[in-house]
Amino acid sequence: MKTILVTGSNGLLGQKLVELLTQQSDKKVIATARGENRLPFKEGYDYFSMDITKPEEVASVIQKTMPDVIIHGAAMTNVDQCEFEKETCWAQNVKAVEYMVEACRKHDIFLCHVSTDFIFDGAAGPYTEEGDANPLSFYGWSKYAAEKVVQHSGIRWAIARTVLVYGIAFDMSRSNIILWVKKSLEEGKNIKVVTDQWRTPTLAEDLAMGCFLIADKEAEGVFNISGKDLLTPYEMAMMTADYFGLDKGLIAEADSSNFTQPAKRPARTGFVLDKSNEILGYNPHTFKEGIAILASQL
C-alpha cells in the first residue's frame, strides 16, 4: 500500500488528484490544504489542514502521516498578483518547497513537484524538458527557483511542468478560457482574444494523471505534462464557440499589445511530450476532447 500526500487539495489540480487517487485500491491518500477541507466528497482519504508556508505545520503533518510520495501542487499561481506581492509569492512558491524538501529528506519521501512553462521566455517554444529557462515574470522566477531547490536537494524527485491548466473544480470561483468564452458569447458580448501567444492547454484531469503516473512509478527527473495541441487563445476561443454552437462573429482577433498586464507573458511556450509518453505512458486528451469533458461536468 503506497501512501500519497497531496498539497493544495482544495485547488483545481488537488481536487482532480484526490478524485483519481481514491479510485486506486492500492493507494492510501492524504489530502492537505490551508484551512478547512473543501472537497465535495469525504470518503476514501484522510484530510489534514496544512499551511505550506509554516515549516512547523509541514514537519508535523508529514511526521504524522509518513507518506511514501508527496505530490506538491500547492502554489501561488496568479501571475499578476505575484508581481505585486513578491514576498507572499516567494513564501508560497519557494520557501514552502524548501520545507517540503526538508521533510522528504528526513523521511526518505519521493517528491513530485509541479512547475510551469512560465520558467521560459517563449522565444523557442514548444519546449522539451531540456529547454533553457529564462523567466519573464516574478512568478516565473519563483517557480524556477523552486525547481532549483528540488534539483539540488539530494532527495528522490520529479518535476512535472505544465501549461495553462483548465477544468472545473467544485466550489471554485476561478474561471478558465472555455468558461469565459462560453459565458461571454451566451451573453452576446464582444470579446478580444490574442493571436500572438501559443500554448498547449492542459485539462486538469490530464495533469492529475501525469502526476499520478510519476508518483506510481516514482519516476525521477523533469517531465512535460501538458495538452498535445499547440494553440493560440484565439484558436481556443473559436473551437469553444464551435463546440457550443455560439456566435463566432463576437470574437475579435487582438495581439498582446492590446492588453496591459503587470506581468510579462512568454509568447510561444507549449511542450514536446515525447519523454512523458515514452517513460510514463502519458497520453493526454486533445483540446476538443477537453472541451467535451468540461461540458459534461457543467
Rosetta silent file (secondary structure, phi, psi, omega in degrees, C-alpha in Angstrom):
SEQUENCE: MKTILVTGSNGLLGQKLVELLTQQSDKKVIATARGENRLPFKEGYDYFSMDITKPEEVASVIQKTMPDVIIHGAAMTNVDQCEFEKETCWAQNVKAVEYMVEACRKHDIFLCHVSTDFIFDGAAGPYTEEGDANPLSFYGWSKYAAEKVVQHSGIRWAIARTVLVYGIAFDMSRSNIILWVKKSLEEGKNIKVVTDQWRTPTLAEDLAMGCFLIADKEAEGVFNISGKDLLTPYEMAMMTADYFGLDKGLIAEADSSNFTQPAKRPARTGFVLDKSNEILGYNPHTFKEGIAILASQL
SCORE:     score description
SCORE:     0.000 S_00000001
   1 L     0.000  118.260 -179.984    0.000    0.000    0.000 S_00000001
   2 E   -96.998  131.163  178.591    1.582    3.253   -1.127 S_00000001
   3 E   -97.318  124.285  179.756    0.671    6.422    0.782 S_00000001
   4 E  -118.129  125.423  178.187    0.483    9.576   -1.341 S_00000001
   5 E  -102.844  131.585 -179.711    0.128   13.023    0.191 S_00000001
   6 E  -111.252  128.237  172.452   -1.310   15.828   -1.956 S_00000001
   7 E   -95.201  153.256  179.284   -0.774   19.517   -1.149 S_00000001
   8 L    70.912   35.805 -173.674   -3.292   22.105   -2.343 S_00000001
   9 L   -68.445  -14.456  175.830   -6.151   19.597   -2.304 S_00000001
  10 L   -81.182  -15.706 -176.940   -8.767   22.385   -2.363 S_00000001
  11 L   -81.052 -179.999 -176.730   -7.444   23.661   -5.687 S_00000001
  12 H   -61.435  -55.390  179.081   -8.259   22.521   -9.215 S_00000001
  13 H   -62.333  -44.475 -178.214   -5.368   20.075   -9.605 S_00000001
  14 H   -56.595  -44.649  179.967   -5.669   18.952   -5.976 S_00000001
  15 H   -62.778  -44.610 -178.883   -9.348   18.047   -6.351 S_00000001
  16 H   -66.371  -35.616  179.677   -8.728   16.058   -9.548 S_00000001
  17 H   -66.612  -47.972 -178.921   -5.767   14.286   -7.957 S_00000001
  18 H   -62.254  -40.514  177.960   -7.615   13.206   -4.827 S_00000001
  19 H   -59.646  -46.381 -179.130  -10.513   12.027   -7.004 S_00000001
  20 H   -67.626  -45.229 -175.600   -8.156    9.977   -9.197 S_00000001
  21 H   -68.048  -34.409 -178.989   -6.061    8.587   -6.335 S_00000001
  22 L   -70.819  -13.673  176.508   -9.032    7.475   -4.235 S_00000001
  23 L   -83.370   -9.927 -179.855  -10.082    5.249   -7.161 S_00000001
  24 L   -92.060  119.113 -173.968   -6.826    3.250   -6.865 S_00000001
  25 L   -69.719  -19.250 -176.993   -7.329    0.367   -4.422 S_00000001
  26 L   -99.677   17.860 -178.833   -3.595    0.108   -3.662 S_00000001
  27 E  -123.344  137.359  170.215   -3.142    3.740   -2.602 S_00000001
  28 E  -101.212  131.568 -171.708   -3.690    5.454    0.718 S_00000001
  29 E  -113.976  128.316  173.971   -4.494    9.130    0.126 S_00000001
  30 E  -113.965  118.338  177.639   -3.692   12.090    2.373 S_00000001
  31 E  -100.829  134.884  177.191   -5.246   15.391    1.272 S_00000001
  32 E  -135.405  145.125  174.025   -3.858   18.647    2.670 S_00000001
  33 E  -161.142  171.438  178.253   -4.686   22.320    2.152 S_00000001
  34 L   -77.859  133.227  176.654   -4.798   25.529    4.135 S_00000001
  35 L    79.863 -150.011 -172.224   -7.881   25.782    6.328 S_00000001
  36 L   -84.313  160.934  179.043  -10.886   23.505    6.041 S_00000001
  37 L   -72.988  120.104  179.646  -11.458   20.701    3.568 S_00000001
  38 L  -107.993   14.485  178.173  -13.473   21.974    0.593 S_00000001
  39 L   -69.515  142.289 -176.069  -13.557   18.719   -1.364 S_00000001
  40 L   -74.154  -13.740  178.222  -17.096   17.753   -2.419 S_00000001
  41 L  -125.206  149.757 -171.850  -16.641   14.121   -1.272 S_00000001
  42 L  -118.233    2.385 -175.511  -15.336   12.956    2.085 S_00000001
  43 L   -96.492  148.708  166.569  -14.721    9.231    1.527 S_00000001
  44 L    89.900    5.769  179.305  -11.522    7.354    0.722 S_00000001
  45 L  -156.177  164.809  172.984   -8.866    9.716    2.093 S_00000001
  46 E  -106.758  141.389  179.398   -7.679   11.476    5.247 S_00000001
  47 E  -113.349  134.530  173.798   -7.633   15.259    5.387 S_00000001
  48 E  -129.519  133.232  173.267   -5.152   17.421    7.323 S_00000001
  49 E   -74.227  127.091 -179.962   -5.076   21.205    7.389 S_00000001
  50 L  -146.224  118.881  175.472   -1.542   22.290    6.438 S_00000001
  51 L   -90.069  112.700 -174.012   -0.250   25.770    5.664 S_00000001
  52 L   -65.762  -14.207 -179.851    2.771   25.179    3.407 S_00000001
  53 L   -88.731   -0.899  179.352    4.334   28.496    4.494 S_00000001
  54 L  -111.440  104.755 -173.588    4.607   27.299    8.116 S_00000001
  55 H   -56.874  -34.709 -178.019    7.583   24.940    8.497 S_00000001
  56 H   -69.974  -33.775  177.161    6.353   23.514   11.797 S_00000001
  57 H   -68.623  -43.639  179.584    2.956   22.583   10.263 S_00000001
  58 H   -59.935  -49.204 -178.368    4.633   20.949    7.265 S_00000001
  59 H   -60.311  -43.623 -174.977    7.012   18.981    9.516 S_00000001
  60 H   -69.568  -45.339 -179.288    4.250   17.877   11.873 S_00000001
  61 H   -65.028  -40.149 -178.472    1.708   16.727    9.230 S_00000001
  62 H   -71.181  -37.081  175.365    4.350   14.811    7.304 S_00000001
  63 H   -61.352  -40.970 -177.936    5.703   13.226   10.502 S_00000001
  64 H   -69.340  -40.313 -170.651    2.136   12.173   11.402 S_00000001
  65 H   -96.632  -22.749  179.177    1.171   10.756    8.005 S_00000001
  66 L    42.652   62.552 -179.697    4.552    9.398    6.808 S_00000001
  67 L   -72.627  158.402  172.093    3.740    9.321    3.082 S_00000001
  68 L   -82.813  -32.891 -177.133    5.829    7.424    0.503 S_00000001
  69 E  -137.416  140.579  169.672    5.246   10.180   -2.061 S_00000001
  70 E  -114.369  128.596  169.962    4.296   13.857   -1.891 S_00000001
  71 E  -103.339  110.068 -172.440    2.668   15.498   -4.912 S_00000001
  72 E   -99.108   95.100 -179.114    3.256   19.188   -4.309 S_00000001
  73 L  -104.768  -12.993 -177.688    0.723   21.161   -6.313 S_00000001
  74 L   -67.984  133.543  179.055    0.007   23.997   -3.876 S_00000001
  75 L  -169.117  165.550  171.268    1.380   27.344   -5.103 S_00000001
  76 L   -92.104  114.484 -170.986    0.528   30.975   -5.713 S_00000001
  77 L  -114.222   -2.294  176.608   -0.337   30.928   -9.406 S_00000001
  78 L   -75.493  104.370 -168.407   -1.921   34.314  -10.082 S_00000001
  79 H   -60.865  -41.215 -179.166    0.853   35.684  -12.283 S_00000001
  80 H   -72.995  -38.701  177.560   -0.050   39.372  -11.950 S_00000001
  81 H   -61.393  -38.859  179.497   -0.643   39.160   -8.197 S_00000001
  82 H   -60.723  -33.048 -179.631    2.837   37.611   -7.814 S_00000001
  83 H   -64.484  -35.053 -177.516    4.282   40.703   -9.492 S_00000001
  84 H   -91.299  -32.212 -175.128    2.773   42.921   -6.756 S_00000001
  85 L  -113.562   65.569 -171.192    3.031   40.596   -3.754 S_00000001
  86 H   -63.007  -38.187 -178.109    6.557   39.326   -4.170 S_00000001
  87 H   -66.793  -44.080  177.830    7.101   38.315   -0.545 S_00000001
  88 H   -61.482  -44.104  179.587    3.891   36.283   -0.389 S_00000001
  89 H   -59.322  -47.249 -177.931    4.761   34.702   -3.725 S_00000001
  90 H   -64.732  -39.810  179.295    8.273   33.760   -2.565 S_00000001
  91 H   -61.728  -42.914 -175.984    6.932   32.341    0.722 S_00000001
  92 H   -81.248  -35.219 -171.556    4.406   30.113   -1.081 S_00000001
  93 H   -97.469  -21.234 -177.537    6.404   29.158   -4.170 S_00000001
  94 H  -119.905  -56.880 -178.576    9.983   28.859   -2.899 S_00000001
  95 H   -57.781  -43.536 -179.725   10.239   28.767    0.913 S_00000001
  96 H   -57.912  -37.948  179.664    7.405   26.214    1.104 S_00000001
  97 H   -67.523  -35.519  175.635    9.307   23.957   -1.305 S_00000001
  98 H   -61.208  -39.841  179.347   12.344   24.170    0.985 S_00000001
  99 H   -67.500  -40.352  177.877   10.169   22.914    3.880 S_00000001
 100 H   -60.557  -48.623 -178.057    8.800   20.053    1.711 S_00000001
 101 H   -58.961  -43.088  179.792   12.304   19.060    0.641 S_00000001
 102 H   -57.540  -48.091 -179.811   13.476   19.111    4.275 S_00000001
 103 H   -65.967  -38.553  179.263   10.683   16.734    5.323 S_00000001
 104 H   -65.064  -38.968  179.485   11.309   14.474    2.316 S_00000001
 105 H   -64.660  -44.288 -176.605   14.990   14.293    3.177 S_00000001
 106 H   -63.542  -38.200 -173.095   14.268   13.428    6.791 S_00000001
 107 H  -112.639   13.369 -177.533   11.813   10.611    5.984 S_00000001
 108 L    49.778   59.051  179.805   13.117    9.466    2.565 S_00000001
 109 L  -104.686  140.671  175.884    9.975   10.560    0.709 S_00000001
 110 E   -80.705  130.653 -178.091    9.748   10.842   -3.089 S_00000001
 111 E  -111.483  123.394  170.478    8.710   14.379   -4.143 S_00000001
 112 E  -106.692  110.932 -174.806    6.771   15.195   -7.305 S_00000001
 113 E  -103.307  131.169 -177.943    6.863   18.979   -7.640 S_00000001
 114 E   -91.192  126.569 -179.589    4.514   20.778  -10.058 S_00000001
 115 E  -125.644 -163.096 -164.603    6.084   23.557  -12.163 S_00000001
 116 E  -145.650  156.921  173.683    5.209   25.703  -15.172 S_00000001
 117 H   -69.579  -13.058 -177.929    6.022   26.772  -18.728 S_00000001
 118 H   -74.287    2.078  170.827    6.444   30.313  -17.338 S_00000001
 119 H   -77.280  -10.030 -179.436   10.068   29.480  -16.451 S_00000001
 120 L  -102.188  157.631  179.730   10.706   30.007  -20.200 S_00000001
 121 L   -89.593   -5.442  175.547   10.824   33.279  -22.156 S_00000001
 122 L    79.387   14.116 -180.000    8.758   31.882  -25.031 S_00000001
 123 L   -83.971  -18.560 -171.859   11.367   32.599  -27.701 S_00000001
 124 L  -136.972   27.130 -178.731   11.831   28.946  -28.693 S_00000001
 125 L   -74.634  164.433   -7.085    8.652   27.016  -27.874 S_00000001
 126 L   -67.953  150.683 -172.440    7.413   24.302  -27.864 S_00000001
 127 E  -103.058  146.264  165.568    9.993   23.129  -25.330 S_00000001
 128 L   -88.504  178.901  178.620   11.475   19.764  -24.415 S_00000001
 129 L   -63.570  -20.896 -175.878   12.475   19.057  -20.807 S_00000001
 130 L   -90.629    0.626 -177.323   15.986   20.308  -21.661 S_00000001
 131 L   -54.643  151.320 -179.988   14.906   23.819  -22.732 S_00000001
 132 L   -84.152  124.965 -179.727   16.818   26.777  -21.259 S_00000001
 133 L   -75.274  144.066  174.809   14.904   28.658  -18.576 S_00000001
 134 L  -162.511   77.140 -172.161   14.703   32.446  -18.726 S_00000001
 135 L   -63.276  146.312  179.198   11.645   33.682  -16.775 S_00000001
 136 L  -102.185  -14.622 -174.649    9.976   36.973  -17.752 S_00000001
 137 L  -126.941  164.838  177.874    7.856   37.424  -14.609 S_00000001
 138 H   -65.342  -38.278  175.161    8.359   37.222  -10.853 S_00000001
 139 H   -55.225  -49.509  178.600    6.010   34.230  -10.820 S_00000001
 140 H   -57.369  -42.889  178.576    8.258   32.541  -13.393 S_00000001
 141 H   -64.070  -40.811 -179.130   11.345   33.325  -11.311 S_00000001
 142 H   -64.240  -40.282 -179.274    9.767   31.924   -8.155 S_00000001
 143 H   -72.256  -32.807  177.281    8.874   28.666   -9.915 S_00000001
 144 H   -68.315  -43.094  178.175   12.337   28.445  -11.476 S_00000001
 145 H   -61.117  -40.093  178.893   13.962   28.986   -8.064 S_00000001
 146 H   -63.419  -40.887  177.218   11.749   26.226   -6.633 S_00000001
 147 H   -58.165  -43.059 -179.569   12.871   23.830   -9.382 S_00000001
 148 H   -63.899  -39.844  176.851   16.491   24.532   -8.426 S_00000001
 149 H   -57.100  -46.222 -177.858   15.709   23.824   -4.745 S_00000001
 150 H   -66.692  -46.924 -175.283   14.266   20.442   -5.767 S_00000001
 151 H   -64.747  -30.400 -178.443   17.040   19.574   -8.237 S_00000001
 152 L  -101.060   17.365 -171.028   19.820   20.298   -5.754 S_00000001
 153 L   -82.500  -21.296 -175.715   18.079   18.711   -2.767 S_00000001
 154 L    79.001   -0.589  177.098   19.751   15.303   -2.796 S_00000001
 155 L   -92.095  178.125  171.777   16.330   13.622   -2.357 S_00000001
 156 L   -84.848  125.948 -171.769   14.473   11.467   -4.918 S_00000001
 157 E  -144.047  158.315  166.581   12.472   13.906   -7.020 S_00000001
 158 E  -138.355  150.943  172.957   10.463   14.583  -10.146 S_00000001
 159 E  -119.404  123.149  176.500    9.289   17.879  -11.602 S_00000001
 160 E  -102.977  105.427  178.275    6.015   17.880  -13.549 S_00000001
 161 E   -89.237  140.416 -179.492    5.921   21.009  -15.715 S_00000001
 162 E  -136.390  175.272 -173.630    2.571   22.044  -17.103 S_00000001
 163 L  -138.610  130.085  169.535    0.893   24.703  -19.261 S_00000001
 164 L    35.504   75.152 -176.149   -2.364   26.707  -18.968 S_00000001
 165 E   -79.820  134.179  176.702   -4.444   24.289  -16.902 S_00000001
 166 E  -131.586  154.918 -179.746   -8.208   24.350  -17.423 S_00000001
 167 L   163.272 -179.450 -179.506  -11.039   22.393  -15.858 S_00000001
 168 L  -118.825  125.795  177.726  -13.948   22.584  -13.477 S_00000001
 169 L  -115.782  156.704  177.652  -13.498   22.295   -9.747 S_00000001
 170 L   -72.824  137.307  169.790  -16.079   22.216   -7.029 S_00000001
 171 L    60.759   36.089  178.183  -16.604   25.456   -5.085 S_00000001
 172 L  -124.587  135.916 -177.451  -14.089   27.493   -7.057 S_00000001
 173 L   -81.796  -17.120 -171.951  -14.613   30.968   -8.389 S_00000001
 174 L   -66.708  132.657  179.138  -11.755   30.678  -10.869 S_00000001
 175 L   -93.485 -176.975  172.472  -12.785   30.685  -14.482 S_00000001
 176 L  -148.981  173.459 -171.985  -10.860   29.390  -17.473 S_00000001
 177 H   -58.488  -38.111 -177.532  -10.747   30.270  -21.145 S_00000001
 178 H   -66.320  -48.894 -178.793  -13.507   27.833  -22.117 S_00000001
 179 H   -65.122  -38.450 -179.413  -15.971   29.005  -19.465 S_00000001
 180 H   -64.505  -45.421 -179.972  -15.127   32.666  -20.090 S_00000001
 181 H   -64.448  -46.484 -178.647  -15.712   32.385  -23.848 S_00000001
 182 H   -58.212  -48.664 -177.543  -18.907   30.363  -23.389 S_00000001
 183 H   -64.492  -46.430 -178.411  -20.362   32.806  -20.846 S_00000001
 184 H   -60.185  -47.156 -176.682  -19.392   35.933  -22.839 S_00000001
 185 H   -69.054  -36.688  177.017  -20.854   34.645  -26.121 S_00000001
 186 H   -63.281  -30.802  179.312  -24.038   33.400  -24.440 S_00000001
 187 L   -88.993    4.135  178.110  -24.477   36.921  -23.072 S_00000001
 188 L    71.835   23.349 -179.118  -23.871   38.364  -26.537 S_00000001
 189 L   -86.110  142.853  170.454  -20.679   40.161  -25.511 S_00000001
 190 L   -78.980  135.156  177.938  -17.910   41.015  -27.957 S_00000001
 191 E  -127.234  149.541  175.780  -14.577   39.626  -26.822 S_00000001
 192 E  -108.749  130.499 -177.871  -10.992   40.212  -27.927 S_00000001
 193 E  -131.733  138.115 -171.776   -8.664   37.231  -27.864 S_00000001
 194 E   -74.447  144.935 -179.718   -4.926   37.178  -28.569 S_00000001
 195 L  -111.572   -3.057 -174.347   -3.435   35.566  -31.663 S_00000001
 196 L  -113.120   25.791  171.124    0.250   36.074  -30.818 S_00000001
 197 L  -129.993  139.773 -179.890    0.647   33.678  -27.884 S_00000001
 198 E  -122.334  137.256  179.896    0.928   29.900  -28.217 S_00000001
 199 E  -142.358  163.912  167.941    0.267   27.290  -25.525 S_00000001
 200 L  -111.911   84.829 -172.536   -0.502   23.586  -25.154 S_00000001
 201 L   -58.280  142.046 -170.496   -3.545   23.949  -22.837 S_00000001
 202 E  -117.214  122.502  173.826   -3.835   21.187  -20.243 S_00000001
 203 E   -68.396  132.303 -176.471   -7.007   19.544  -18.997 S_00000001
 204 H   -54.885  -37.023  177.843   -6.785   19.324  -15.183 S_00000001
 205 H   -61.739  -36.602  179.228   -7.640   15.596  -15.344 S_00000001
 206 H   -69.035  -41.020  177.768   -4.651   15.053  -17.655 S_00000001
 207 H   -62.983  -42.044  177.940   -2.287   16.897  -15.312 S_00000001
 208 H   -60.417  -44.218  179.536   -3.590   14.791  -12.410 S_00000001
 209 H   -61.844  -42.895  178.190   -2.995   11.633  -14.471 S_00000001
 210 H   -60.011  -44.649  178.639    0.570   12.755  -15.312 S_00000001
 211 H   -65.105  -38.875  178.508    1.343   13.386  -11.630 S_00000001
 212 H   -63.380  -43.476 -179.899   -0.198   10.030  -10.715 S_00000001
 213 H   -62.120  -40.365  177.222    1.948    8.184  -13.284 S_00000001
 214 H   -63.794  -47.388 -176.905    5.081    9.860  -11.897 S_00000001
 215 H   -64.471  -40.890 -176.588    4.091    9.088   -8.288 S_00000001
 216 H   -64.761  -43.887 -179.185    3.140    5.497   -9.066 S_00000001
 217 H   -87.362  -11.386 -169.850    6.450    4.738  -10.808 S_00000001
 218 L    48.070   48.307 -178.098    8.448    7.163   -8.641 S_00000001
 219 L   -76.601  125.248 -174.754    9.956    8.197  -11.968 S_00000001
 220 L   -92.919  149.967  176.187   12.807   10.648  -11.407 S_00000001
 221 E   114.673 -170.405 -178.692   13.645   13.760  -13.441 S_00000001
 222 E   -96.500  134.422  178.404   11.762   16.501  -15.286 S_00000001
 223 E  -130.364  133.476  172.673    8.593   15.629  -17.219 S_00000001
 224 E   -82.495  119.990  179.582    6.455   17.776  -19.517 S_00000001
 225 L  -125.132   93.610 -179.326    2.815   17.175  -18.605 S_00000001
 226 L  -143.772 -173.224  171.464    0.507   19.275  -20.793 S_00000001
 227 L   -74.529  174.185 -175.733   -2.057   19.016  -23.563 S_00000001
 228 L  -102.328  -13.793 -175.852   -0.901   17.968  -27.029 S_00000001
 229 L   -94.667  125.745  175.732   -2.358   20.756  -29.208 S_00000001
 230 L   -87.163  113.930 -173.259   -0.324   23.950  -29.751 S_00000001
 231 E  -136.578  154.876  168.787   -2.943   26.704  -29.974 S_00000001
 232 L   -88.794  156.438  174.954   -3.380   30.454  -29.628 S_00000001
 233 H   -55.104  -33.224  177.643   -6.063   31.677  -27.198 S_00000001
 234 H   -61.868  -45.356  177.813   -7.931   32.913  -30.294 S_00000001
 235 H   -63.549  -38.896  177.945   -7.995   29.369  -31.722 S_00000001
 236 H   -61.801  -41.254 -179.282   -9.113   28.028  -28.334 S_00000001
 237 H   -65.517  -42.928  179.879  -11.956   30.572  -28.295 S_00000001
 238 H   -63.856  -42.087  178.860  -13.067   29.657  -31.839 S_00000001
 239 H   -64.993  -36.418  177.841  -13.049   25.929  -31.010 S_00000001
 240 H   -65.475  -45.744  178.440  -15.080   26.614  -27.863 S_00000001
 241 H   -60.157  -44.364  177.307  -17.647   28.640  -29.832 S_00000001
 242 H   -56.497  -48.926 -175.363  -17.837   25.829  -32.410 S_00000001
 243 H   -60.696  -44.704 -176.619  -18.393   23.174  -29.776 S_00000001
 244 H   -89.978    2.543  179.318  -21.220   25.025  -28.031 S_00000001
 245 L    64.112   42.020 -177.948  -22.698   26.360  -31.294 S_00000001
 246 L  -105.097  167.272 -172.532  -22.195   30.002  -30.314 S_00000001
 247 L   -74.911  107.597 -179.449  -21.673   33.124  -32.466 S_00000001
 248 H   -71.876  -15.913  178.507  -18.025   33.314  -33.576 S_00000001
 249 H   -62.922  -19.291 -179.605  -18.706   36.775  -35.008 S_00000001
 250 H   -81.091   -9.992 -176.148  -18.432   38.127  -31.459 S_00000001
 251 E   -96.660  119.630  178.705  -14.778   37.025  -31.241 S_00000001
 252 E  -108.411  145.289  176.911  -12.217   39.564  -32.449 S_00000001
 253 E   -76.708  143.694  176.541   -8.512   38.952  -33.008 S_00000001
 254 E  -145.114  161.304  169.412   -6.111   41.011  -30.916 S_00000001
 255 L  -114.121  163.686 -167.410   -2.417   40.988  -30.153 S_00000001
 256 H   -62.095  -17.163  177.073   -0.966   41.123  -26.666 S_00000001
 257 H   -67.859  -16.190  176.081   -0.003   44.792  -27.015 S_00000001
 258 H   -73.063  -13.985 -174.700   -3.783   45.497  -26.735 S_00000001
 259 L  -117.284  134.621  174.114   -3.703   44.291  -23.143 S_00000001
 260 L  -102.497  112.768  177.108   -1.868   45.810  -20.230 S_00000001
 261 L  -120.391  134.976 -177.852   -0.880   43.118  -17.783 S_00000001
 262 L   -56.448  -38.710 -178.215    1.511   43.823  -14.906 S_00000001
 263 L  -100.279  137.818  177.106    3.484   40.616  -15.542 S_00000001
 264 L   -72.969  138.025  178.003    5.108   39.836  -18.878 S_00000001
 265 L  -105.798  143.739  173.686    3.952   36.620  -20.577 S_00000001
 266 L   -69.584  143.738 -175.141    6.115   34.380  -22.753 S_00000001
 267 L   -73.476  -54.682 -173.182    4.955   34.449  -26.393 S_00000001
 268 E  -128.109  101.020  174.588    5.363   30.870  -27.518 S_00000001
 269 L  -107.007 -122.170 -174.739    5.630   28.069  -24.982 S_00000001
 270 L    82.940  155.952 -171.981    3.924   24.698  -25.236 S_00000001
 271 E  -124.776  147.863  167.539    5.614   21.364  -24.644 S_00000001
 272 L   -88.761  129.640 -170.282    7.027   18.410  -26.519 S_00000001
 273 L  -106.550   10.644 -174.198    5.605   15.318  -24.781 S_00000001
 274 H   -54.766  -45.465 -176.031    7.810   12.524  -26.188 S_00000001
 275 H   -63.740  -46.811 -179.172    9.609   11.788  -22.909 S_00000001
 276 H   -64.150  -37.528  179.601    6.431   11.600  -20.790 S_00000001
 277 H   -64.076  -46.674 -176.055    4.772    9.486  -23.432 S_00000001
 278 H   -70.092  -49.395 -172.695    7.694    7.061  -23.613 S_00000001
 279 H   -84.040  -38.551 -174.517    8.608    6.751  -19.917 S_00000001
 280 H  -101.064  -16.911 -171.076    5.245    7.281  -18.222 S_00000001
 281 L    72.290   28.438 -178.355    2.816    6.226  -20.945 S_00000001
 282 L   -77.974  124.858 -178.560    1.274    9.720  -20.636 S_00000001
 283 L  -141.209   92.532 -172.386   -1.244   10.395  -23.397 S_00000001
 284 L   -76.127  167.534  175.762   -3.430   13.477  -22.863 S_00000001
 285 L   -72.599  159.127  170.029   -6.745   14.406  -24.459 S_00000001
 286 L   -74.765  166.329  179.299   -6.956   16.768  -27.428 S_00000001
 287 H   -63.701  -37.411  179.028   -8.278   20.266  -26.709 S_00000001
 288 H   -61.706  -44.652  177.287  -11.529   19.345  -28.470 S_00000001
 289 H   -64.805  -36.588  178.342  -11.958   16.297  -26.213 S_00000001
 290 H   -60.554  -42.633  178.553  -11.098   18.522  -23.247 S_00000001
 291 H   -60.759  -43.377 -178.701  -13.949   20.900  -24.097 S_00000001
 292 H   -63.611  -41.498  179.686  -16.336   17.929  -24.275 S_00000001
 293 H   -63.878  -44.470  179.754  -15.189   16.559  -20.889 S_00000001
 294 H   -63.164  -41.351  179.925  -15.582   20.006  -19.332 S_00000001
 295 H   -62.458  -37.380 -178.758  -19.047   20.409  -20.924 S_00000001
 296 H   -69.441  -18.853 -179.334  -20.147   17.071  -19.469 S_00000001
 297 H   -93.259   -8.965 -176.440  -19.235   18.334  -15.986 S_00000001
 298 L   -68.903    0.000    0.000  -21.181   21.578  -16.205 S_00000001
